[in-house]
Amino acid sequence: MLTLTNITKRFFPGTVNERVALDELTLTLHEGDFVTVIGSNGAGKSTMLNVVAGRYLPEGGRVVIDGSDVTRMPEHRRARWVARVFQDPMAGTSPHLTIEENLAIAFERGKRRGLGMAVTKPKRAIFREALTTLELGLEDRLEMRVGMLSGGQRQALSLLMATYAQPSILLLDEHTAALDPSRAELITRLTGEAVARHRLTTLMVTHNMHQAIELGNRLIMMHEGRIVLEVDEAEKKTITAERLLEEFSKIKGASLADRTLLD
């Protein structure tokens, strides 16, 4: 479903500021895998998602999605396979459009486009049904501009928009980090439900170890652009945050005081 093979990504190559963000990284996700990703700041987590999405093109290695080599394919063309929810709740929706207009755009993802009404009575019924899964009452506010919603509401809407079209790969980039604890808990639960409902292959970056353990069937830890720990489905059922901290402490130069792994 998703294969990253020997991916290398450098920033500022050939200068005194050159930095290796991904160091021959290799990772495979099979259909239905939900892999959570943890690691310190600068470990390469978000860079990896950007390489999958096509925002960054690697200097070396291959990216294969659904059997297609997309390594050199730009982000807009890769969107037929990839959907993403960002950390910033404002990044996944258009604030000047209404809820139903945002949904109309998202629900046509990957389909052949033509002339016609973006929002129709049958579509509104579909939108209302989908919005009820968010448990936020948005199904009764279809004509409200998205810019009027709270950050948690917008992030829930972004999650719905990203998952409804059932992408080949769902990327979640610390998508609960900017929310208050109660909203973060809600989005975490909705994420698990949406991924299970649509059986989505998912790659989720998080700084929250408990969230990383709770969600998904696999877990990886990154450090300095490499995967330094892989936890399979069987082991993940019994692993604890304390064990992950122990593994992190074994990494040269890592510190248990690193707050990126203590959230």
PASEBA-1860 file (N, C-alpha, C; in nm, 3 decimals):
! residues 263
1> MLTLTNIT> 0.084/-0.120/0.000/0.000/0.000/0.000/0.088/0.126/0.000 ~ 0.185/0.131/0.094/0.283/0.240/0.096/0.419/0.182/0.125 ~ 0.516/0.214/0.039/0.652/0.167/0.061/0.748/0.284/0.044 ~ 0.826/0.309/0.147/0.936/0.405/0.141/1.065/0.324/0.144 ~ 1.149/0.343/0.043/1.271/0.264/0.033/1.393/0.355/0.026 ~ 1.478/0.347/0.127/1.604/0.421/0.131/1.585/0.570/0.102 ~ 1.486/0.629/0.168/1.456/0.770/0.145/1.559/0.860/0.213 ~ 1.618/0.949/0.135/1.711/1.048/0.187/1.660/1.187/0.153
9> KRFFPGTV> 1.654/1.272/0.254/1.612/1.409/0.234/1.706/1.501/0.308 ~ 1.765/1.597/0.236/1.855/1.695/0.296/1.798/1.835/0.279 ~ 1.822/1.918/0.376/1.790/2.060/0.365/1.920/2.139/0.354 ~ 1.917/2.244/0.273/2.034/2.329/0.249/2.156/2.249/0.202 ~ 2.138/2.158/0.105/2.250/2.075/0.061/2.363/2.159/0.002 ~ 2.485/2.115/0.030/2.601/2.182/-0.024/2.640/2.310/0.046 ~ 2.575/2.340/0.158/2.607/2.460/0.234/2.654/2.420/0.374 ~ 2.701/2.519/0.449/2.745/2.491/0.585/2.628/2.455/0.675
17> NERVALDE> 2.507/2.487/0.630/2.387/2.457/0.709/2.320/2.327/0.666 ~ 2.386/2.247/0.583/2.326/2.121/0.536/2.284/2.034/0.655 ~ 2.162/1.981/0.642/2.110/1.893/0.747/2.040/1.774/0.683 ~ 2.073/1.655/0.732/2.009/1.534/0.683/1.883/1.510/0.765 ~ 1.767/1.527/0.702/1.640/1.510/0.773/1.593/1.366/0.771 ~ 1.616/1.296/0.660/1.584/1.154/0.649/1.707/1.083/0.596 ~ 1.747/0.976/0.665/1.873/0.909/0.636/1.847/0.765/0.591 ~ 1.822/0.748/0.459/1.796/0.617/0.400/1.685/0.544/0.476
25> LTLTLHEG> 1.578/0.614/0.499/1.465/0.560/0.574/1.385/0.462/0.490 ~ 1.352/0.348/0.549/1.273/0.245/0.481/1.155/0.206/0.570 ~ 1.036/0.205/0.513/0.915/0.171/0.588/0.810/0.119/0.492 ~ 0.738/0.015/0.534/0.629/-0.040/0.453/0.501/-0.046/0.536 ~ 0.392/0.006/0.479/0.260/-0.006/0.538/0.175/-0.094/0.446 ~ 0.118/-0.199/0.503/0.027/-0.284/0.427/-0.115/-0.228/0.439 ~ -0.203/-0.275/0.354/-0.340/-0.226/0.355/-0.404/-0.242/0.492 ~ -0.459/-0.133/0.543/-0.525/-0.137/0.673/-0.435/-0.110/0.791
33> DFVTVIGS> -0.303/-0.100/0.770/-0.212/-0.068/0.879/-0.238/0.073/0.932 ~ -0.228/0.088/1.062/-0.237/0.219/1.128/-0.110/0.231/1.211 ~ -0.014/0.307/1.159/0.117/0.319/1.222/0.129/0.455/1.291 ~ 0.157/0.454/1.420/0.181/0.577/1.493/0.331/0.602/1.500 ~ 0.370/0.729/1.496/0.511/0.768/1.486/0.545/0.864/1.598 ~ 0.646/0.830/1.677/0.693/0.918/1.784/0.841/0.946/1.765 ~ 0.890/1.047/1.837/1.030/1.084/1.828/1.049/1.228/1.870 ~ 1.172/1.267/1.896/1.200/1.402/1.942/1.184/1.502/1.828
41> NGAGKSTM> 1.184/1.630/1.863/1.182/1.734/1.760/1.305/1.720/1.671 ~ 1.285/1.730/1.539/1.395/1.717/1.446/1.426/1.573/1.409 ~ 1.344/1.479/1.454/1.370/1.338/1.424/1.338/1.303/1.279 ~ 1.259/1.387/1.212/1.223/1.361/1.072/1.081/1.314/1.053 ~ 0.999/1.321/1.156/0.863/1.269/1.149/0.778/1.342/1.045 ~ 0.769/1.473/1.060/0.689/1.552/0.966/0.751/1.555/0.827 ~ 0.884/1.551/0.820/0.950/1.544/0.690/0.909/1.417/0.616 ~ 0.900/1.307/0.688/0.856/1.182/0.628/0.715/1.196/0.571
49> LNVVAGRY> 0.624/1.259/0.645/0.488/1.279/0.594/0.490/1.368/0.471 ~ 0.573/1.471/0.472/0.583/1.561/0.357/0.637/1.491/0.234 ~ 0.726/1.396/0.253/0.777/1.318/0.140/0.667/1.227/0.085 ~ 0.589/1.167/0.173/0.477/1.082/0.128/0.374/1.166/0.051 ~ 0.345/1.285/0.103/0.244/1.371/0.042/0.291/1.435/-0.087 ~ 0.423/1.444/-0.107/0.476/1.507/-0.228/0.514/1.651/-0.209 ~ 0.502/1.703/-0.088/0.543/1.841/-0.062/0.695/1.854/-0.073 ~ 0.766/1.751/-0.027/0.911/1.744/-0.044/0.945/1.628/-0.135
57> LPEGGRVV> 1.036/1.650/-0.229/1.086/1.541/-0.311/1.221/1.497/-0.257 ~ 1.242/1.368/-0.237/1.367/1.321/-0.177/1.483/1.326/-0.275 ~ 1.606/1.335/-0.221/1.725/1.328/-0.305/1.756/1.185/-0.345 ~ 1.710/1.090/-0.265/1.735/0.949/-0.297/1.624/0.861/-0.243 ~ 1.608/0.743/-0.303/1.506/0.649/-0.260/1.381/0.653/-0.344 ~ 1.283/0.569/-0.307/1.158/0.556/-0.383/1.038/0.563/-0.290 ~ 0.930/0.624/-0.341/0.801/0.626/-0.273/0.701/0.556/-0.364 ~ 0.639/0.451/-0.315/0.543/0.374/-0.393/0.411/0.368/-0.318
65> IDGSDVTR> 0.302/0.408/-0.384/0.168/0.403/-0.327/0.079/0.322/-0.419 ~ 0.015/0.222/-0.365/-0.073/0.135/-0.444/-0.004/0.082/-0.569 ~ 0.123/0.049/-0.557/0.196/-0.007/-0.669/0.249/0.095/-0.769 ~ 0.218/0.223/-0.750/0.264/0.328/-0.842/0.382/0.403/-0.781 ~ 0.489/0.417/-0.859/0.605/0.492/-0.815/0.573/0.642/-0.826 ~ 0.559/0.709/-0.713/0.521/0.851/-0.712/0.636/0.939/-0.663 ~ 0.758/0.886/-0.663/0.872/0.955/-0.604/0.890/1.096/-0.655 ~ 0.875/1.114/-0.786/0.896/1.246/-0.846/0.765/1.317/-0.878
73> MPEHRRAR> 0.655/1.262/-0.834/0.524/1.319/-0.864/0.494/1.436/-0.770 ~ 0.448/1.551/-0.822/0.419/1.666/-0.735/0.298/1.643/-0.646 ~ 0.287/1.727/-0.546/0.185/1.710/-0.442/0.043/1.709/-0.499 ~ 0.011/1.798/-0.592/-0.127/1.807/-0.640/-0.170/1.682/-0.715 ~ -0.075/1.615/-0.782/-0.110/1.492/-0.853/-0.120/1.374/-0.757 ~ -0.044/1.379/-0.649/-0.046/1.271/-0.551/-0.171/1.274/-0.465 ~ -0.246/1.384/-0.472/-0.364/1.401/-0.387/-0.472/1.297/-0.417 ~ -0.467/1.232/-0.531/-0.566/1.128/-0.562/-0.553/1.009/-0.468
81> WVARVFQD> -0.434/0.990/-0.410/-0.409/0.879/-0.318/-0.401/0.923/-0.172 ~ -0.360/1.047/-0.149/-0.320/1.089/-0.015/-0.413/1.198/0.039 ~ -0.458/1.182/0.164/-0.531/1.286/0.236/-0.458/1.315/0.365 ~ -0.473/1.438/0.414/-0.391/1.479/0.529/-0.468/1.570/0.622 ~ -0.445/1.552/0.752/-0.496/1.644/0.853/-0.375/1.702/0.925 ~ -0.368/1.835/0.930/-0.252/1.905/0.984/-0.271/1.938/1.132 ~ -0.163/1.980/1.195/-0.169/2.023/1.335/-0.255/2.149/1.349 ~ -0.244/2.241/1.256/-0.319/2.366/1.260/-0.463/2.341/1.216
89> PMAGTSPH> -0.562/2.360/1.304/-0.701/2.337/1.266/-0.747/2.425/1.150 ~ -0.676/2.536/1.124/-0.715/2.627/1.017/-0.664/2.581/0.880 ~ -0.578/2.479/0.877/-0.511/2.443/0.752/-0.594/2.351/0.662 ~ -0.691/2.281/0.717/-0.759/2.179/0.637/-0.893/2.219/0.581 ~ -0.936/2.343/0.606/-1.067/2.387/0.559/-1.056/2.528/0.502 ~ -1.159/2.569/0.429/-1.164/2.705/0.375/-1.259/2.787/0.463 ~ -1.206/2.888/0.533/-1.288/2.962/0.630/-1.399/3.044/0.567 ~ -1.384/3.083/0.441/-1.482/3.171/0.377/-1.597/3.093/0.313
97> LTIEENLA> -1.585/2.961/0.307/-1.692/2.877/0.255/-1.773/2.818/0.371 ~ -1.894/2.778/0.341/-1.979/2.718/0.443/-1.937/2.573/0.468 ~ -1.993/2.515/0.573/-1.964/2.375/0.604/-2.001/2.287/0.486 ~ -2.121/2.307/0.429/-2.163/2.222/0.318/-2.078/2.244/0.194 ~ -2.029/2.365/0.172/-1.943/2.391/0.057/-1.806/2.324/0.074 ~ -1.752/2.326/0.196/-1.628/2.255/0.223/-1.646/2.106/0.201 ~ -1.756/2.053/0.248/-1.781/1.909/0.233/-1.801/1.872/0.086 ~ -1.865/1.959/0.011/-1.888/1.932/-0.131/-1.756/1.917/-0.205
105> IAFERGKR> -1.659/2.002/-0.170/-1.528/1.993/-0.233/-1.458/1.864/-0.193 ~ -1.462/1.833/-0.064/-1.392/1.714/-0.015/-1.454/1.585/-0.068 ~ -1.585/1.581/-0.079/-1.651/1.457/-0.118/-1.636/1.427/-0.267 ~ -1.590/1.525/-0.345/-1.564/1.501/-0.487/-1.418/1.462/-0.511 ~ -1.343/1.447/-0.407/-1.201/1.414/-0.417/-1.181/1.285/-0.495 ~ -1.097/1.292/-0.597/-1.065/1.174/-0.677/-1.167/1.137/-0.781 ~ -1.277/1.213/-0.792/-1.380/1.183/-0.890/-1.364/1.272/-1.012 ~ -1.423/1.228/-1.123/-1.422/1.308/-1.244/-1.509/1.431/-1.224
113> RGLGMAVT> -1.454/1.547/-1.256/-1.526/1.673/-1.234/-1.605/1.713/-1.359 ~ -1.715/1.785/-1.337/-1.795/1.836/-1.446/-1.873/1.957/-1.398 ~ -1.955/2.012/-1.486/-2.037/2.126/-1.448/-2.163/2.078/-1.377 ~ -2.201/2.149/-1.273/-2.319/2.112/-1.198/-2.319/2.179/-1.063 ~ -2.429/2.169/-0.991/-2.441/2.229/-0.859/-2.353/2.153/-0.760 ~ -2.274/2.228/-0.685/-2.187/2.163/-0.587/-2.266/2.109/-0.469 ~ -2.372/2.181/-0.433/-2.454/2.140/-0.320/-2.597/2.121/-0.367 ~ -2.650/2.002/-0.350/-2.787/1.970/-0.389/-2.861/1.912/-0.268
121> KPKRAIFR> -2.990/1.898/-0.280/-3.069/1.843/-0.169/-3.023/1.702/-0.132 ~ -3.001/1.612/-0.229/-2.951/1.478/-0.192/-2.815/1.484/-0.123 ~ -2.728/1.575/-0.169/-2.596/1.586/-0.107/-2.607/1.638/0.036 ~ -2.700/1.731/0.059/-2.717/1.783/0.194/-2.756/1.670/0.290 ~ -2.838/1.579/0.243/-2.877/1.465/0.328/-2.755/1.379/0.362 ~ -2.667/1.362/0.263/-2.545/1.285/0.286/-2.454/1.358/0.384 ~ -2.444/1.490/0.366/-2.359/1.569/0.454/-2.409/1.561/0.598 ~ -2.540/1.575/0.617/-2.596/1.570/0.752/-2.566/1.436/0.819
129> EALTTLEL> -2.583/1.329/0.744/-2.557/1.197/0.801/-2.411/1.182/0.841 ~ -2.320/1.230/0.754/-2.178/1.220/0.785/-2.142/1.305/0.907 ~ -2.199/1.424/0.917/-2.166/1.515/1.027/-2.216/1.465/1.161 ~ -2.319/1.383/1.162/-2.368/1.331/1.290/-2.262/1.247/1.360 ~ -2.169/1.188/1.286/-2.064/1.105/1.347/-1.969/1.187/1.432 ~ -1.968/1.321/1.411/-1.878/1.407/1.487/-1.934/1.446/1.624 ~ -2.064/1.428/1.642/-2.129/1.453/1.771/-2.112/1.598/1.818 ~ -2.112/1.690/1.721/-2.093/1.832/1.754/-2.210/1.919/1.711
137> GLEDRLEM> -2.314/1.859/1.658/-2.430/1.935/1.614/-2.411/2.010/1.485 ~ -2.303/1.982/1.412/-2.276/2.056/1.289/-2.373/2.018/1.176 ~ -2.441/1.907/1.191/-2.537/1.868/1.089/-2.652/1.967/1.077 ~ -2.672/2.047/1.178/-2.779/2.148/1.176/-2.726/2.287/1.144 ~ -2.599/2.296/1.102/-2.537/2.426/1.076/-2.466/2.426/0.941 ~ -2.525/2.360/0.843/-2.461/2.341/0.713/-2.426/2.472/0.643 ~ -2.504/2.576/0.666/-2.482/2.702/0.594/-2.396/2.800/0.673 ~ -2.340/2.756/0.784/-2.249/2.842/0.861/-2.111/2.843/0.797
145> RVGMLSGG> -2.049/2.960/0.791/-1.913/2.968/0.740/-1.816/2.900/0.837 ~ -1.724/2.826/0.782/-1.633/2.746/0.863/-1.546/2.835/0.952 ~ -1.519/2.957/0.908/-1.439/3.048/0.988/-1.502/3.084/1.121 ~ -1.632/3.057/1.138/-1.701/3.086/1.262/-1.690/2.971/1.363 ~ -1.636/2.858/1.322/-1.626/2.741/1.410/-1.505/2.752/1.501 ~ -1.510/2.680/1.611/-1.395/2.672/1.701/-1.286/2.585/1.639 ~ -1.166/2.590/1.698/-1.057/2.509/1.647/-1.088/2.361/1.651 ~ -1.149/2.314/1.760/-1.185/2.173/1.770/-1.288/2.132/1.668
153> QRQALSLL> -1.387/2.218/1.644/-1.489/2.188/1.544/-1.427/2.181/1.404 ~ -1.337/2.275/1.375/-1.273/2.275/1.243/-1.185/2.152/1.225 ~ -1.118/2.110/1.331/-1.033/1.992/1.318/-1.117/1.867/1.298 ~ -1.230/1.860/1.366/-1.321/1.747/1.345/-1.373/1.745/1.202 ~ -1.405/1.863/1.150/-1.451/1.873/1.012/-1.339/1.834/0.916 ~ -1.216/1.877/0.943/-1.102/1.841/0.859/-1.083/1.690/0.856 ~ -1.098/1.627/0.972/-1.085/1.481/0.979/-1.192/1.413/0.895 ~ -1.315/1.461/0.905/-1.423/1.404/0.825/-1.395/1.421/0.677
161> MATYAQPS> -1.352/1.541/0.637/-1.324/1.569/0.496/-1.211/1.481/0.443 ~ -1.111/1.454/0.527/-0.997/1.374/0.484/-1.030/1.227/0.472 ~ -1.120/1.178/0.555/-1.147/1.034/0.560/-1.265/0.990/0.473 ~ -1.357/1.082/0.442/-1.480/1.040/0.376/-1.455/0.980/0.238 ~ -1.360/1.036/0.165/-1.333/0.986/0.030/-1.247/0.860/0.030 ~ -1.214/0.810/0.150/-1.139/0.686/0.165/-1.010/0.686/0.082 ~ -0.915/0.772/0.119/-0.789/0.778/0.047/-0.707/0.651/0.066 ~ -0.612/0.630/-0.023/-0.523/0.514/-0.007/-0.437/0.529/0.116
169> ILLLDEHT> -0.393/0.653/0.143/-0.310/0.682/0.259/-0.365/0.804/0.332 ~ -0.385/0.791/0.463/-0.426/0.903/0.547/-0.306/0.945/0.631 ~ -0.269/1.072/0.624/-0.158/1.126/0.701/-0.213/1.218/0.810 ~ -0.175/1.192/0.934/-0.218/1.273/1.047/-0.094/1.331/1.113 ~ -0.078/1.463/1.103/0.045/1.528/1.148/0.020/1.604/1.278 ~ 0.031/1.533/1.392/0.008/1.593/1.523/-0.125/1.666/1.526 ~ -0.229/1.602/1.477/-0.355/1.670/1.449/-0.438/1.701/1.574 ~ -0.391/1.660/1.692/-0.459/1.698/1.815/-0.374/1.790/1.903
177> AALDPSRA> -0.252/1.821/1.860/-0.157/1.893/1.946/-0.202/2.035/1.979 ~ -0.278/2.099/1.891/-0.317/2.239/1.913/-0.451/2.253/1.984 ~ -0.509/2.141/2.027/-0.642/2.144/2.087/-0.635/2.133/2.238 ~ -0.739/2.182/2.307/-0.745/2.165/2.452/-0.770/2.017/2.482 ~ -0.743/1.972/2.604/-0.750/1.829/2.636/-0.882/1.761/2.601 ~ -0.995/1.826/2.628/-1.123/1.762/2.600/-1.146/1.745/2.450 ~ -1.112/1.848/2.371/-1.126/1.838/2.226/-1.026/1.738/2.169 ~ -0.905/1.736/2.225/-0.804/1.641/2.178/-0.852/1.498/2.202
185> ELITRLTG> -0.915/1.475/2.315/-0.968/1.342/2.346/-1.077/1.303/2.247 ~ -1.166/1.401/2.214/-1.272/1.374/2.118/-1.215/1.341/1.981 ~ -1.120/1.422/1.932/-1.063/1.400/1.799/-0.987/1.267/1.796 ~ -0.921/1.232/1.906/-0.853/1.103/1.912/-0.952/0.988/1.895 ~ -1.064/0.997/1.966/-1.165/0.892/1.954/-1.226/0.889/1.814 ~ -1.258/1.007/1.759/-1.315/1.012/1.624/-1.217/0.958/1.520 ~ -1.088/0.981/1.544/-0.986/0.930/1.451/-0.990/0.778/1.448 ~ -0.989/0.716/1.565/-0.994/0.570/1.571/-1.118/0.515/1.505
193> EAVARHRL> -1.231/0.581/1.527/-1.357/0.534/1.469/-1.358/0.549/1.317 ~ -1.309/0.663/1.267/-1.309/0.687/1.123/-1.215/0.592/1.051 ~ -1.097/0.571/1.106/-1.000/0.480/1.043/-1.057/0.339/1.039 ~ -1.121/0.296/1.149/-1.180/0.162/1.153/-1.298/0.150/1.058 ~ -1.381/0.255/1.052/-1.501/0.253/0.969/-1.466/0.236/0.821 ~ -1.364/0.309/0.777/-1.326/0.307/0.636/-1.206/0.216/0.608 ~ -1.154/0.153/0.712/-1.038/0.063/0.700/-0.923/0.133/0.627 ~ -0.888/0.248/0.678/-0.788/0.332/0.613/-0.646/0.294/0.654
201> TTLMVTHN> -0.557/0.297/0.558/-0.415/0.283/0.585/-0.365/0.418/0.631 ~ -0.308/0.423/0.752/-0.286/0.551/0.820/-0.145/0.561/0.878 ~ -0.088/0.680/0.865/0.041/0.712/0.925/0.020/0.836/1.010 ~ 0.038/0.823/1.141/0.006/0.932/1.233/0.126/0.971/1.317 ~ 0.167/1.097/1.308/0.273/1.152/1.392/0.211/1.211/1.518 ~ 0.269/1.181/1.633/0.219/1.235/1.757/0.334/1.252/1.856 ~ 0.322/1.351/1.945/0.415/1.368/2.055/0.362/1.302/2.182 ~ 0.242/1.251/2.176/0.177/1.195/2.293/0.192/1.043/2.291
209> MHQAIELG> 0.276/0.990/2.380/0.301/0.845/2.378/0.178/0.763/2.411 ~ 0.094/0.814/2.502/-0.027/0.739/2.536/-0.120/0.730/2.414 ~ -0.129/0.839/2.338/-0.208/0.837/2.215/-0.146/0.741/2.113 ~ -0.014/0.741/2.105/0.055/0.653/2.011/0.032/0.507/2.044 ~ 0.020/0.477/2.173/-0.005/0.339/2.216/-0.152/0.302/2.196 ~ -0.240/0.397/2.227/-0.384/0.371/2.221/-0.432/0.346/2.078 ~ -0.382/0.424/1.983/-0.429/0.414/1.845/-0.336/0.325/1.762 ~ -0.393/0.260/1.663/-0.313/0.190/1.564/-0.272/0.049/1.602
217> NRLIMMHE> -0.216/-0.021/1.503/-0.171/-0.158/1.524/-0.019/-0.173/1.519 ~ 0.052/-0.063/1.483/0.198/-0.065/1.482/0.249/0.070/1.533 ~ 0.373/0.071/1.578/0.434/0.195/1.628/0.580/0.197/1.587 ~ 0.628/0.316/1.547/0.770/0.332/1.519/0.822/0.454/1.595 ~ 0.949/0.448/1.634/1.016/0.561/1.695/1.126/0.606/1.601 ~ 1.135/0.739/1.578/1.236/0.794/1.489/1.336/0.879/1.567 ~ 1.458/0.883/1.513/1.562/0.967/1.571/1.665/0.995/1.463 ~ 1.694/1.123/1.443/1.792/1.169/1.345/1.768/1.109/1.206
225> GRIVLEVD> 1.640/1.110/1.166/1.604/1.071/1.030/1.598/0.922/1.005 ~ 1.607/0.843/1.113/1.602/0.698/1.098/1.498/0.639/1.192 ~ 1.452/0.519/1.160/1.365/0.444/1.249/1.453/0.365/1.344 ~ 1.440/0.393/1.473/1.526/0.328/1.572/1.452/0.222/1.653 ~ 1.320/0.217/1.639/1.241/0.115/1.709/1.114/0.088/1.631 ~ 1.082/-0.038/1.610/0.956/-0.078/1.547/0.883/-0.173/1.641 ~ 0.757/-0.144/1.667/0.674/-0.226/1.754/0.562/-0.286/1.670 ~ 0.556/-0.418/1.662/0.454/-0.483/1.579/0.322/-0.492/1.654
233> EAEKKTIT> 0.223/-0.548/1.588/0.088/-0.551/1.643/0.080/-0.628/1.774 ~ 0.148/-0.742/1.782/0.141/-0.823/1.903/0.206/-0.752/2.021 ~ 0.322/-0.694/2.000/0.393/-0.626/2.108/0.321/-0.499/2.150 ~ 0.255/-0.433/2.054/0.190/-0.305/2.084/0.075/-0.322/2.184 ~ 0.018/-0.440/2.191/-0.093/-0.464/2.282/-0.050/-0.460/2.428 ~ 0.079/-0.479/2.452/0.127/-0.484/2.591/0.229/-0.375/2.624 ~ 0.273/-0.299/2.526/0.378/-0.200/2.549/0.325/-0.085/2.635 ~ 0.413/-0.024/2.712/0.376/0.086/2.801/0.457/0.210/2.767
241> AERLLEEF> 0.411/0.324/2.817/0.485/0.449/2.798/0.621/0.441/2.866 ~ 0.627/0.374/2.980/0.754/0.358/3.050/0.854/0.282/2.966 ~ 0.809/0.178/2.898/0.899/0.100/2.812/0.950/0.186/2.697 ~ 0.863/0.269/2.639/0.906/0.356/2.531/1.008/0.458/2.579 ~ 0.989/0.509/2.700/1.086/0.602/2.757/1.221/0.535/2.778 ~ 1.218/0.409/2.820/1.342/0.334/2.837/1.414/0.319/2.704 ~ 1.338/0.287/2.599/1.399/0.272/2.467/1.457/0.404/2.419 ~ 1.382/0.512/2.444/1.429/0.644/2.401/1.557/0.683/2.475
249> SKIKGASL> 1.565/0.645/2.602/1.682/0.681/2.682/1.808/0.611/2.634 ~ 1.792/0.502/2.558/1.908/0.429/2.507/1.971/0.499/2.386 ~ 1.897/0.590/2.325/1.947/0.658/2.207/2.057/0.756/2.248 ~ 2.167/0.752/2.180/2.280/0.838/2.213/2.239/0.985/2.205 ~ 2.262/1.056/2.314/2.234/1.199/2.316/2.091/1.232/2.352 ~ 2.003/1.132/2.366/1.865/1.161/2.400/1.850/1.180/2.551 ~ 1.752/1.258/2.589/1.731/1.288/2.730/1.587/1.262/2.769 ~ 1.568/1.203/2.884/1.432/1.179/2.932/1.362/1.310/2.965
257> ADRTLLD> 1.437/1.417/2.972/1.376/1.547/2.999/1.318/1.609/2.872 ~ 1.338/1.542/2.760/1.284/1.593/2.634/1.132/1.592/2.640 ~ 1.072/1.710/2.647/0.927/1.719/2.666/0.850/1.668/2.547 ~ 0.914/1.652/2.431/0.842/1.604/2.314/0.798/1.460/2.331 ~ 0.854/1.389/2.429/0.811/1.253/2.454/0.749/1.237/2.592 ~ 0.719/1.348/2.656/0.661/1.340/2.789/0.521/1.399/2.797 ~ 0.463/1.432/2.682/0.329/1.492/2.682/0.226/1.390/2.729
END
